[in-house]
């Protein structure tokens, strides 16, 4: 019952955001902008999207020494499937399935693979916050984005990372002592242990440098993707660095409760990111819609192919969930 209620709330939030996005725009202009977008830039974007999926999979593979001897193909397929199910299912079920698929492919513990999915998400919290803080020195941020809150969140994330590195055993023993007393959290104990260990692993200076470099390249790719969509619509921006701020603001959409595929939240934040640069709202909405569709196409296309390969794995996941 609670899940149904949460789903209804998320759909309502998506509808409200779509209303805010599409109100007071010229729909004739919107259709003209979308239909006249330059296809060569969008095609480049699709190719870039697949390359970035491969790079994201490789970064995931480098997070643990236990992953070293497994093929990149396993991580690529699991990554695509996770993103695919996040697009079509509510409650970020894709994150859980991403770890589950990798566990089945590698025969590693599910708690281990899922812990590194969480670590991936944790690492990707840093770039948008950092880009927004840096961007605030060059443009006026909209009232919906708080610079002060961004700084506080960044300090909390860095403190959390440092605390785990320095006091992992102490924090783990204290946490587990209380979690084991609560039935609901008993299944999460192993995941928490593995998550702390994974953070400790990337605390290794060589691994940390590699993760930072790959994350920077990955988010540079995401930013170039935004610039390509802008180019397809002939949107003029102050500099190529604008792409980083546009990507950072749009990426905040994943933190807003919404229906599957971030429908509504993506359009709202994507539009907001271009309004920062005084872009006409109708054109900004066109950008948000096109960037969302172009981002989803590789995930859905490849996801459907991989789903057909993993029917038996999906059945076993459903059976385990029912137990």
Residue pairs with C-beta under 8 A, 6 or more apart in sequence:
3 90
3 91
6 90
6 91
6 257
7 90
7 91
7 259
9 257
10 90
10 257
10 258
10 259
11 259
13 256
13 257
13 258
13 259
13 264
13 265
14 258
14 259
14 263
14 264
14 265
15 264
16 264
17 256
17 258
17 264
17 265
17 267
17 268
18 263
18 264
18 267
18 268
20 268
21 264
21 267
21 268
21 271
21 285
21 288
22 285
24 281
25 281
25 282
25 285
26 282
29 282
29 283
30 282
30 285
30 286
33 233
33 282
33 283
33 286
34 286
34 289
34 290
37 229
37 232
37 233
37 286
37 290
38 231
38 232
38 233
38 234
39 232
41 228
41 229
41 231
41 232
42 228
42 229
42 232
42 290
42 294
44 228
45 225
45 228
45 229
45 232
45 294
46 294
46 297
46 298
48 221
48 224
48 225
48 228
49 225
49 294
49 295
49 297
49 298
49 299
50 298
50 302
51 221
52 218
52 221
52 222
52 225
53 76
53 79
53 80
53 83
53 298
53 299
53 302
54 72
54 76
55 214
55 217
55 218
55 221
56 79
56 120
56 218
57 72
57 75
57 76
57 78
57 79
58 72
58 75
58 214
59 120
59 211
59 214
59 215
59 218
60 67
60 75
60 79
60 116
60 117
60 120
61 67
61 68
61 70
61 72
61 75
62 207
62 210
62 211
62 214
63 116
63 119
63 120
63 198
63 201
63 202
63 207
63 211
64 112
64 116
64 198
64 201
65 201
66 108
66 112
67 75
67 106
67 116
70 105
70 106
74 102
74 105
74 106
75 102
77 101
77 105
77 306
77 309
77 310
78 98
78 99
78 101
78 102
78 105
78 113
79 98
80 299
80 302
80 303
80 306
81 94
81 97
81 98
81 101
81 303
81 306
81 307
81 310
82 94
82 95
82 97
82 98
82 99
82 101
82 117
83 94
83 98
83 299
83 303
84 94
84 299
84 300
84 302
84 303
84 304
84 306
84 307
85 93
85 94
85 97
85 98
85 303
86 92
86 93
86 94
86 95
86 260
86 261
87 94
87 260
87 261
87 296
87 299
87 300
87 303
88 260
88 261
88 300
89 260
90 259
90 260
95 114
95 117
95 118
95 121
96 114
96 117
97 317
98 114
98 117
99 110
99 113
99 114
99 115
99 116
99 117
100 110
100 113
100 114
100 313
100 317
101 310
101 313
102 108
102 113
103 109
103 110
103 112
103 113
103 114
104 313
104 316
106 113
109 190
109 194
111 190
111 191
111 193
111 194
112 194
114 191
114 194
115 191
115 192
115 194
115 195
115 197
115 198
116 194
116 198
118 191
118 195
119 195
119 198
119 199
119 202
122 157
122 199
123 202
123 211
123 215
124 215
125 153
125 157
126 154
126 157
126 215
127 215
127 216
127 219
127 248
127 251
128 247
128 248
128 249
128 251
128 252
129 150
129 153
129 154
129 157
129 248
130 154
131 219
131 244
131 245
131 247
131 248
132 141
132 145
132 147
132 150
132 245
132 248
132 249
133 147
133 150
133 151
133 154
134 244
135 141
135 244
135 245
135 248
136 147
136 150
139 245
139 276
139 277
140 276
141 147
141 276
142 272
142 275
142 276
144 272
145 249
145 252
145 272
161 199
163 171
164 171
164 196
164 199
164 200
165 199
165 200
165 203
168 196
168 197
168 199
168 200
171 196
172 192
172 193
172 196
175 192
176 189
176 192
176 193
179 185
179 186
179 188
179 189
179 192
180 186
180 189
201 207
202 208
202 211
219 244
219 247
220 244
222 247
222 251
223 243
223 244
223 246
223 247
224 243
225 247
225 291
225 294
225 295
226 243
226 246
226 247
226 250
226 291
227 237
227 240
227 242
227 243
227 246
229 287
229 290
229 291
229 294
230 237
230 243
230 246
230 274
230 287
232 290
233 283
233 286
233 287
233 290
235 274
235 279
235 283
235 287
237 243
237 246
237 277
238 277
242 277
245 273
245 276
246 270
246 273
246 274
246 276
247 273
248 273
249 269
249 270
249 272
249 273
249 276
250 266
250 269
250 270
250 273
250 288
250 291
251 269
252 269
253 262
253 265
253 266
253 268
253 269
253 270
254 262
254 265
256 262
256 265
256 268
256 269
258 264
258 265
261 296
262 292
263 292
266 288
266 291
266 292
267 285
267 288
267 289
267 292
268 288
269 288
270 284
270 287
270 288
270 289
270 291
270 292
271 281
271 284
271 285
271 287
271 288
273 284
274 283
274 284
274 287
274 288
275 281
275 284
279 287
307 314
